[in-house]
């Protein structure tokens, strides 16, 4: 996790706790998954597909119910020529 994204995750959790919000593990996991997803997008913008792949897989592992994480992972796998894995992820996204 990049320093910027790690700070974002910690700050989000700290704000939620400080505001008296009952931060559950589920909420924290959703924040972590979102941070991994955004990190993947950032890597893609920087034309770094390998770290983007790792980040998207992390997001899917943390929150497998979020279809946009699987969709992005599937599209990246497709671009990398990993057709069978891409189709599996895209099916799950649907």
FENDA-V299912 format. One record per helix or strand of 3 or more residues. SS is the DSSP state (a for helix, b for strand). FROM is the first residue (numbers start at 1). TO is the last residue. Records with the same first field share a line. If there is no record, write none. Layout:
SS: FROM-TO, FROM-TO
This chain:
a: 3-18, 25-45, 49-62, 67-79, 83-93
